[in-house]
Amino acid sequence: ATLSGFTSSSNHFCPSISDRTATATRAELRAELRQLLETSFIEQIDTFLERMSRLSRATDEEFTAARQLSQVASQRQRQIVWLSLLLSGGVGLVLTMLVSEILTRPLSEIAEIAEQSIQHEDFDLQAPIKTGDETGNLARAFNAYMTFTRNLLRDRATTNASLSEALEQLQSTQTQVIQSEKMSSLGQMVAGIAHEINNPVSFIHGNVAHLQEYTEGLLELLALYQELYPEPDLRIADKQDEIDLDFVTEDLPKTLASIGVGSSRIREIVLSLRNFSRIDEAELKPVDIHEGIENTLLILNHRLKPQPERAEIEVVRQYGSVPPVECFAGLLNQVLMNVISNAIDALEKDMQCSTSPQRPDPARIEIHTSVACDRQGGDWLRLSVSDNGPGVPVELQPRIFDPFFTTKDIGKGTGMGMSISYQIVTERHGGTLEYAASPEGGAEFIIHIPVCQKSRVVEIAVS
């Protein structure tokens, strides 16, 4: 019974021994106990104890092996647990990345497209619709918003363009009305002054010839008197000496001739004023373009002459064979006045600002006229006015024909002359007015207008 309890305790202490082994061991022990009772007791007890020792050692070995197996199993279990945790974490991370990619990529694309549209002001961009869920609905809503914004901006741009065009037309119309009224008033004033001057000048000029005839008769009578009465009275001799009769007799015809020349000059100036104003030629008609140039130069002659602070401005004329040109003579004279006046202003400013008292080259204005043919065989007048002044800076050249733009000092220019000249040439005559910078310095304005106006141009000009 004691051995059976020990065996049972051993099996309980080492659960790894199988039940069959424990039953066989108990049977052997009972057999040995019966043999012990049949044989010598001491020998059997020693044998039994020896076997018990071997059994105990075997049991310990098996227990040690079982504990080692248990440790290995525990270690493998921990490894399996950690591996399971790592696999679970990796799978979770992969699933999270996939879900994040699925959910956030469309949102990122929409955000990127929105940023590009704002940076580049391109509202034609559209977000791709890849799914039918909430993300796809968001993309559709974003595309609808972009379309609405694009249409809104397009409508606003169209409205702004229309308003800008209307404003430009209003400013142009206002400028033309003001300038037309100004030129009309100026033309009427010039015509009135010319008319008032013309009357007394015509009276003087018409009587100069009679005065010369009367004077010649009186001088002949005086010569005849001196021939017949060589010894005059003492009082007459004293009076002759007092008035220096010989000098008067010689100088009086010259004085009358000078009066005739002066009256003729005044008549030419008055005629130039009348031709320049062209009050009686407000319609389109053929005119001599060279006559208009000469009339303009005659009016500006006082500015071309030498001044105390500068030398004379030379005018070089290079006229070609130009037939009568159909144009609005008064308006074209206004263009010539503006262009030539600007050339004189530029040369005067350059001479005043020059450090040296004399320019290397004399101040000069060149006027060229010629006729050229276009591709359709039509004749065009080419008129250029150039000077050897400082010219216009490159950055300011695109603005030369803009309204209210001027390179002159404050108070010396309104900035309307070249703008109005451009409108007269392009709109009223169907031509072109261009600026060309000379490589040697200076400025050149080139005018092209048809020699014979077409019906379409005439209708536009008249309207």
C-alpha positions in Angstrom: 0.0 0.0 0.0 2.9 2.3 0.8 4.5 1.7 -2.5 1.3 2.1 -4.3 0.9 5.5 -2.7 4.4 6.5 -3.5 3.9 5.5 -7.1 0.7 7.4 -7.2 2.5 10.4 -5.8 5.2 10.1 -8.3 2.7 10.0 -11.1 1.0 13.1 -9.7 4.3 14.9 -9.4 5.4 14.0 -12.9 2.3 13.9 -15.1 4.4 13.1 -18.1 4.6 9.2 -17.2 1.9 7.3 -19.0 -0.7 5.3 -17.1 0.5 2.0 -18.7 4.0 2.6 -17.3 2.7 3.3 -13.8 0.5 0.1 -13.8 3.5 -2.1 -15.0 5.7 -0.5 -12.3 3.1 -1.3 -9.6 2.8 -4.9 -10.8 6.6 -5.3 -10.7 6.7 -3.9 -7.2 4.0 -6.4 -6.0 5.9 -9.2 -7.7 9.1 -8.2 -6.1 7.4 -7.8 -2.7 6.1 -11.4 -3.0 9.6 -12.5 -3.9 10.9 -10.6 -0.9 8.6 -12.5 1.3 9.8 -15.8 -0.2 13.6 -15.0 -0.2 16.0 -13.5 2.1 14.6 -10.3 3.4 17.8 -8.2 3.6 18.9 -9.0 0.0 15.5 -8.3 -1.3 15.3 -5.0 0.6 18.7 -3.9 -0.9 17.6 -5.0 -4.4 14.3 -3.2 -3.8 16.1 0.0 -2.6 18.5 -0.1 -5.6 15.6 -0.4 -8.0 13.8 2.3 -6.1 16.9 4.5 -6.6 17.1 3.8 -10.3 13.4 4.4 -10.5 13.8 7.7 -8.7 16.7 8.8 -10.9 14.7 7.8 -14.0 11.8 9.8 -12.6 14.0 12.8 -12.0 15.4 12.6 -15.5 11.9 12.3 -16.9 10.8 15.3 -14.8 13.8 17.3 -15.9 13.1 16.5 -19.5 9.4 17.3 -19.0 10.3 20.6 -17.4 12.6 21.4 -20.3 9.9 20.5 -22.7 7.5 22.7 -20.7 10.0 25.6 -20.9 10.5 25.1 -24.6 6.7 24.9 -25.0 6.3 28.1 -23.0 9.0 29.8 -25.1 7.4 28.7 -28.3 4.1 29.8 -27.0 5.5 33.3 -26.3 7.1 33.3 -29.7 3.8 32.3 -31.3 2.0 35.1 -29.2 4.5 37.7 -30.3 4.5 36.5 -33.9 0.7 36.6 -33.8 0.8 40.2 -32.4 3.3 41.2 -35.1 1.3 39.6 -37.8 -1.9 41.2 -36.5 -0.1 44.6 -36.3 1.3 44.3 -39.8 -2.1 43.2 -41.2 -3.8 46.1 -39.4 -1.2 48.5 -40.7 -1.6 47.2 -44.3 -5.4 47.4 -43.9 -5.1 50.9 -42.5 -2.9 52.0 -45.4 -5.2 50.5 -47.9 -8.2 52.1 -46.3 -6.4 55.4 -46.0 -5.3 55.2 -49.7 -8.8 54.4 -50.8 -10.3 57.2 -48.7 -7.7 59.9 -48.8 -6.3 59.7 -52.3 -9.4 61.1 -54.0 -9.6 63.8 -51.4 -5.9 64.6 -52.0 -6.5 64.7 -55.7 -9.4 67.1 -55.3 -7.3 69.3 -52.9 -4.4 69.3 -55.4 -6.6 70.3 -58.3 -8.2 73.1 -56.2 -4.7 74.4 -55.3 -3.6 74.3 -59.0 -6.7 76.1 -60.1 -6.2 78.9 -57.5 -2.4 79.3 -58.3 -2.8 79.2 -62.1 -6.3 80.7 -62.2 -7.3 77.7 -64.4 -10.9 76.7 -63.6 -11.1 74.3 -66.5 -9.5 71.5 -64.3 -11.8 68.7 -63.3 -11.4 66.1 -60.5 -11.6 62.4 -61.7 -14.7 60.5 -60.5 -13.5 56.9 -59.7 -16.2 55.7 -57.2 -19.9 56.1 -56.7 -19.7 56.6 -52.9 -19.4 59.8 -50.9 -16.0 60.5 -52.4 -17.4 60.4 -55.9 -20.3 62.6 -54.9 -17.7 65.1 -53.5 -15.8 65.0 -56.7 -18.9 65.6 -58.7 -19.9 68.5 -56.5 -16.4 70.0 -56.8 -16.5 69.7 -60.6 -19.9 71.4 -60.6 -18.4 74.2 -58.5 -15.5 74.6 -60.8 -17.8 74.8 -63.8 -19.9 77.4 -62.1 -16.8 79.4 -61.1 -15.4 79.2 -64.7 -18.7 80.4 -66.2 -18.9 83.2 -63.5 -15.4 84.4 -64.3 -16.0 84.2 -68.0 -19.2 86.3 -67.7 -17.3 88.7 -65.5 -14.4 89.0 -68.0 -16.9 89.5 -70.8 -18.7 92.2 -68.7 -15.4 93.9 -67.8 -14.2 93.8 -71.4 -17.5 95.4 -72.5 -17.3 98.0 -69.8 -13.6 98.7 -70.7 -14.5 99.0 -74.4 -17.4 101.3 -73.6 -15.2 103.4 -71.3 -12.5 103.7 -74.1 -15.2 104.6 -76.6 -16.6 107.1 -74.2 -13.2 108.6 -73.6 -12.4 108.6 -77.3 -15.7 110.2 -78.1 -15.3 112.8 -75.4 -11.8 113.6 -76.5 -12.9 113.9 -80.1 -15.8 116.1 -79.2 -13.6 118.3 -77.1 -10.9 118.5 -79.7 -13.4 119.0 -82.5 -15.1 121.8 -80.6 -11.6 123.2 -79.8 -10.4 123.0 -83.4 -13.8 124.4 -84.6 -13.5 127.3 -82.3 -9.9 127.8 -83.1 -10.6 127.5 -86.8 -13.4 130.1 -86.6 -11.2 132.4 -84.6 -8.3 132.0 -87.0 -10.6 132.5 -89.9 -12.1 135.6 -88.3 -8.7 137.0 -87.5 -7.5 136.3 -91.0 -10.5 138.0 -92.4 -10.1 141.0 -90.2 -6.4 141.3 -91.1 -7.0 140.6 -94.7 -9.3 143.7 -95.2 -6.8 146.4 -94.1 -3.9 144.5 -95.6 -5.7 144.2 -98.9 -6.4 148.0 -98.7 -2.7 148.7 -98.0 -1.5 146.2 -100.6 -3.9 147.6 -103.2 -2.9 151.2 -102.6 0.9 150.5 -102.6 0.9 150.4 -106.4 -0.9 153.7 -106.6 1.4 155.2 -104.0 4.4 154.1 -105.9 2.9 155.7 -109.1 2.2 158.9 -107.3 5.6 159.0 -105.7 7.3 158.4 -109.0 5.3 161.3 -110.5 6.2 163.6 -107.6 9.9 162.7 -107.8 9.8 163.3 -111.6 8.2 166.6 -111.0 10.8 167.5 -108.4 13.6 166.5 -110.7 12.1 168.6 -113.5 11.7 171.6 -111.1 15.4 171.3 -110.1 16.4 171.1 -113.7 14.4 174.3 -114.6 15.2 176.2 -111.5 18.7 175.2 -110.4 19.0 178.1 -108.1 16.1 177.9 -105.6 15.1 180.3 -103.0 17.3 180.3 -99.8 14.4 179.0 -97.7 13.9 176.1 -100.2 17.6 175.3 -100.1 17.6 175.3 -96.4 14.6 172.9 -96.3 16.3 170.6 -98.9 19.3 170.4 -96.6 17.1 169.8 -93.6 15.2 166.9 -95.0 18.2 165.6 -97.0 16.3 165.7 -100.2 18.8 163.6 -102.1 18.5 160.7 -99.6 14.7 160.9 -99.5 14.6 160.9 -103.3 16.7 157.8 -103.3 15.2 156.0 -100.3 11.5 156.7 -100.9 11.1 154.1 -103.7 12.9 151.6 -101.7 10.6 152.2 -98.7 7.6 151.9 -100.9 9.0 148.6 -102.3 9.6 147.3 -98.8 6.0 148.2 -97.9 4.8 146.3 -100.9 6.9 143.2 -99.9 5.6 143.4 -96.3 2.0 143.7 -97.4 2.5 140.7 -99.7 4.0 138.7 -96.9 1.1 139.6 -94.7 -1.3 138.5 -97.4 0.6 135.2 -97.7 0.4 134.6 -93.9 -3.3 135.4 -93.9 -3.8 133.0 -96.9 -1.9 130.3 -95.0 -4.1 130.8 -91.9 -7.2 130.5 -94.0 -5.8 127.4 -95.8 -4.7 125.9 -92.5 -8.1 126.4 -90.9 -9.9 125.1 -94.0 -13.2 126.4 -92.8 -14.5 126.3 -96.4 -13.0 122.8 -97.0 -14.5 120.6 -94.3 -15.5 117.9 -96.8 -13.3 115.2 -98.4 -11.7 116.6 -101.5 -8.3 116.3 -103.4 -5.7 118.8 -102.1 -2.1 119.5 -102.7 -0.3 117.9 -99.7 2.8 120.0 -100.2 0.8 123.2 -99.9 -0.6 122.0 -96.6 3.0 121.3 -95.4 4.2 124.7 -96.5 1.3 126.4 -94.8 2.1 124.6 -91.6 5.7 125.5 -91.8 4.8 129.1 -92.5 2.7 129.3 -89.3 5.6 127.7 -87.3 8.3 129.8 -89.0 8.7 131.9 -85.9 9.7 128.8 -83.9 12.2 127.7 -86.5 14.1 131.0 -86.5 17.2 131.5 -84.3 16.4 132.3 -80.7 18.7 133.9 -78.0 19.1 130.5 -76.2 19.5 128.3 -79.3 20.4 128.2 -83.0 18.1 128.0 -86.0 16.2 124.7 -86.7 16.8 123.7 -90.3 14.0 122.2 -92.3 15.0 119.9 -95.2 12.3 119.2 -97.7 12.4 116.2 -99.9 9.2 116.2 -101.9 8.4 113.5 -104.3 6.0 113.5 -107.2 2.7 113.3 -105.3 -0.7 113.8 -107.0 -3.6 115.5 -105.2 -4.6 113.4 -102.2 -8.2 112.9 -101.2 -8.4 113.9 -97.5 -10.0 116.2 -94.9 -7.5 119.0 -95.4 -8.2 120.8 -92.1 -7.8 117.6 -90.1 -4.6 116.6 -92.0 -3.1 120.0 -91.4 -3.8 119.5 -87.7 -1.8 116.2 -87.8 1.1 118.0 -89.5 0.9 120.8 -87.0 1.1 118.3 -84.1 3.9 116.2 -85.5 6.1 119.1 -86.6 5.5 121.0 -83.3 6.5 117.9 -81.3 9.7 117.7 -83.4 10.5 121.4 -82.6 9.8 120.9 -78.9 12.1 117.9 -78.8 14.9 119.8 -80.5 14.5 122.9 -78.3 14.6 120.7 -75.2 17.7 118.9 -76.4 19.5 122.1 -77.2 18.6 123.6 -73.9 19.7 120.5 -71.9 22.9 120.1 -73.9 26.1 120.7 -71.9 27.9 122.1 -74.9 26.9 125.5 -76.3 26.7 124.1 -79.8 25.3 120.7 -80.9 27.6 118.4 -82.8 25.1 118.5 -85.7 22.7 121.4 -86.4 19.1 120.9 -85.3 17.3 119.5 -88.3 13.8 118.4 -89.4 13.4 116.4 -92.5 10.1 116.0 -94.4 9.8 113.3 -97.1 6.9 112.6 -99.3 6.4 109.9 -101.9 3.8 107.5 -103.4 3.9 103.8 -103.0 1.6 101.0 -104.3 0.0 98.3 -102.2 -0.7 94.7 -103.2 -4.0 95.6 -104.7 -2.4 98.3 -106.9 -3.7 101.3 -105.0 -1.6 104.4 -104.5 -0.7 105.4 -101.0 0.9 108.6 -99.8 3.9 108.2 -97.6 4.7 111.3 -95.5 7.5 111.1 -92.9 8.7 113.8 -90.5 12.0 113.1 -88.7 14.3 115.0 -86.5 17.8 114.5 -85.0 16.7 115.1 -81.4 16.9 112.7 -78.4 14.0 110.5 -79.6 11.6 108.6 -77.3 12.9 106.1 -74.7 12.2 102.5 -75.7 10.0 101.8 -72.6 7.8 104.8 -73.5 7.4 104.1 -77.3 4.3 101.8 -76.9 2.4 104.6 -75.2 3.1 107.4 -77.7 -0.4 107.4 -79.1 -2.2 106.8 -75.8 -4.6 109.6 -74.6 -3.2 112.0 -72.0 0.4 110.6 -72.4 3.1 113.1 -72.9 6.9 113.3 -72.5 6.9 117.0 -72.1 7.2 118.9 -68.8 4.2 119.7 -66.7 2.2 122.5 -68.2 3.7 122.2 -71.7 1.6 119.3 -73.1 -1.8 117.8 -72.6 -1.0 114.4 -74.1 -3.8 114.6 -76.6 -2.0 115.8 -79.8 -0.6 112.4 -81.0 -3.7 110.5 -79.8 -6.0 112.7 -81.9 -3.5 112.6 -84.8 -3.6 108.8 -84.7 -7.4 108.8 -84.7 -7.5 111.3 -87.6 -5.1 109.2 -89.7 -6.5 105.8 -88.9 -10.2 106.4 -88.5 -10.9 109.4 -90.7 -8.5 108.5 -93.5 -8.2 104.7 -93.2 -4.4 105.0 -93.0 -1.6 104.3 -90.5 0.5 106.5 -88.2 3.7 104.8 -86.9 6.7 105.8 -84.8 10.2 104.7 -85.9 13.3 105.3 -83.8 16.4 106.2 -85.8 19.6 104.2 -85.1 21.5 107.5 -85.1 19.1 109.0 -82.6 16.0 111.1 -83.1 12.4 110.2 -84.0 10.5 109.7 -87.1 6.7 109.6 -87.6 5.4 108.0 -90.8 2.0 108.6 -92.2 0.3 106.4 -94.8 -3.0 107.3 -96.3 -4.7 106.3 -99.6 -4.4 108.8 -102.4 -7.9 108.0 -103.4 -10.2 107.1 -100.6 -12.4 104.0 -101.0 -16.1 104.3 -100.5 -16.0 102.3 -97.3 -13.4 104.6 -95.8 -15.3 107.6 -96.9 -18.5 106.3 -95.3 -16.6 105.7 -92.0 -14.9 109.1 -92.1 -18.2 110.9 -92.8 -20.0 109.1 -90.1 
